[in-house]
Amino acid sequence: MTKKNPKPKIPILLFPWLDALAITTWGILMLRYWLTNKLNLLIHPNYFSLVIVCGISLILIGCFKILELWQRRRRDVIPNSQHISLFPPGWGSALLLIAAILGFIITPQVFASDKALQRGVTADLLGTTRIKPQAFRVSVRPEERTIVDWVRTLNVYPEPDSYTGQKAKVQGFVIHPSDLGKQYLFLARFVLSCCAADAYPIGLPVKLPNDGESFPADTWLEVEGQMITENLSGKRQLTIAATSLKKIPQPQNPYSY
């Protein structure tokens, strides 16, 4: 008598379904970040199209896999789930699925002053060479420059006295570096080169008016004033002498590029 093939264990039958579910869930998560405007907190806009295409592709692959498994199930065909893996069968897909579920539960957070201080914010951060310089645009008035525009301009020509008296109107969040006195604050923005992992802060010191109020860290401000040169941390630094400081809500897209 020939022995009947033993029935496969239930976990072995579920492993291929777990693979398909993990793939589909990740595709849905990518599109969800895009549709809810959270993608700009994670990657540079230049890569949005890649994420969207990848998300759609994963959903299609996952749905095709689910359809294939359903057809096999109706024909009582046992799927072959043997493949090379660093983890025991099913573990890799389970970890991917758990990570995707956490992505639905946990909302991406905007980097703030604590992250900037961890990455070494000092009074001379405005002279950072990480940000790419761009060509001068004569048509842009000084008061129309963003913080990023000012830093790019300084990287091309760093002499602070060249900008003395020019008007400034910029937006950013407040940082209080330890090397700045109480009469100053640091107005910053995070710049994304590729993704949140490589985000870095840039900004400008702001000299508060004599009777100016203090602003807690992470407060978003629109600052108007004139450019002056101040000696900060032993260096001559371009500084905004503020004439107006107005609290504003955090922008929908708080990063610069």
Secondary structure by P-SEA (a helix, b strand, c coil): cccccccccccccaaaaaaaaaaaaaaaaaaaaaaaccccccccccaaaaaaaaaaaaaaaaaaaaaaaaaaaaaccccccccccccccaaaaaaaaaaaaaaaccccccccaaaaaaacccccccccccbbbbccccccccccccaaaaaaaaaacccccccccbbbbbbbbbbbcccccccbbbbbbbbbccccccbbbbbbbbbccccbbbbccccccbbbbbbbbbbccccccccccccbbbbbccccccccc
